[in-house]
């Protein structure tokens, strides 16, 4: 997985709507578009609508970034 990504609410109407829904649900300061780093709260689209989740794979004692398929196989990941 990539360590970081970036987007802005001005990119398109759909992203503006997602950001607005996130801010209504979690409060104005819960999420700001821009650079998303591992452990940052980031919007995720679910069947029930957008939600905030932590970006990255967290293992018991470390954060996994830039994982390769060869080394990440067998690692159990999930959502928080």
C-alpha positions in Angstrom: 0.0 0.0 0.0 1.1 3.6 -0.5 2.2 5.5 2.6 0.4 8.7 1.6 -2.1 10.2 -0.8 -3.7 13.6 -1.3 -7.0 15.0 -2.5 -8.9 18.2 -2.1 -12.6 18.9 -1.7 -12.4 21.2 -4.7 -11.5 18.4 -7.1 -15.1 17.5 -7.9 -18.7 17.8 -6.7 -18.8 14.2 -5.4 -15.8 14.7 -3.1 -17.3 17.9 -1.8 -20.5 16.0 -0.9 -18.5 13.3 0.9 -16.5 15.8 2.9 -19.8 17.6 3.8 -21.4 14.3 5.0 -18.3 13.4 7.0 -18.3 16.8 8.7 -22.0 16.6 9.5 -21.6 13.2 11.0 -18.3 13.6 12.9 -18.0 17.4 13.4 -16.1 20.1 11.5 -12.7 19.2 12.9 -12.8 15.5 12.5 -11.4 15.4 9.0 -9.7 17.8 6.7 -9.0 17.0 3.0 -5.4 17.2 1.9 -2.5 14.9 2.6 -3.6 11.6 4.1 -0.8 9.8 6.0 -0.8 6.4 7.8 -2.9 6.6 11.0 -4.8 9.7 9.7 -8.5 9.6 9.7 -9.7 9.3 6.1 -13.2 8.9 4.5 -14.2 5.5 3.4 -17.3 4.8 1.3 -19.5 2.1 2.8 -23.0 0.8 1.8 -24.5 3.0 4.5 -22.6 6.1 3.4 -19.2 7.7 4.1 -17.4 7.0 7.4 -14.1 7.9 8.9 -11.4 5.1 9.4 -7.7 5.1 10.1 -5.5 4.9 6.9 -3.0 2.1 7.0 -2.5 -1.4 8.2 -1.8 -1.7 11.9 -0.2 -4.8 13.3 0.2 -5.4 17.0 3.5 -3.5 17.4 4.1 -1.7 14.1 2.5 0.2 11.3 2.8 -1.5 7.9 3.5 0.8 4.9 4.7 0.1 1.4 3.9 -3.6 1.9 4.7 -5.9 -1.0 2.5 -8.8 -1.9 5.4 -11.2 -1.2 5.9 -10.0 2.3 2.3 -9.2 3.2 0.8 -12.5 2.3 -0.6 -14.2 5.3 -1.0 -11.0 7.3 -4.5 -10.6 8.6 -5.9 -7.1 8.2 -9.2 -5.6 9.1 -11.1 -2.4 9.6 -11.4 -0.5 12.9 
